[in-house]
Amino acid sequence: MDNFEEIKPEHQEEEEEVNAIWVTEDVRSYLYDMAKWARFLSIVGFVFSAMVAMSAFSAGAIISTLSAVSPANPLLKLGAAGFTIFYLLIALIQFYPSLMLFKFSKAANTAVLYADQPSLGVAMGKLKSFFKFCGIITMVVIGFYIMMILMVLAVGVGASML
């Protein structure tokens, strides 16, 4: 499945089994359009990642403002370093899919413009990595939601027992 080649049906024998995929002009057009949108979305993702990373370094100001407004806020226990690490982690989580989309866009453009089969393989690999990452993040978020629902139910049952 890694080696795709275009084979015309009139040039192949009946007994010969061929694993090939056809990349028609429609598919090339769709791939080219996908690459453009992927590049746009990746650049937007890079910008948002940079904004989140920059806001991570303003955690000291956030903490001082929060302590002045609400001194009993439990978020103050996290501290400036905690806020900085949390925001940098969010920026990193946001950066990786943007990077995969950018690499997909670059390889897909090369594949379409130069009919380069290895670039098409690289592009599909980067797209696979993007969707795999998004799937894992989705499973983690769903797991977090389930855990929170169970905790709320446990607290509610515990509170009703009093």
Protein Blocks (a to p, Z undefined) as FASTA:
>chain_A
ZZccdddfklpcfklccddddddfklmmmmmmmmmmmmmmmmmmmmmmmmmmmmmmmmmm
mmmmmmmmmmmbmklmnommlmmmmmmmmmmmmmmmmmmmmmmmmmmmmmmmnopaklmm
mmmmmmmmmmmmmmmmmmmmmmmmmmmmmmmmmmmmmmmmZZ
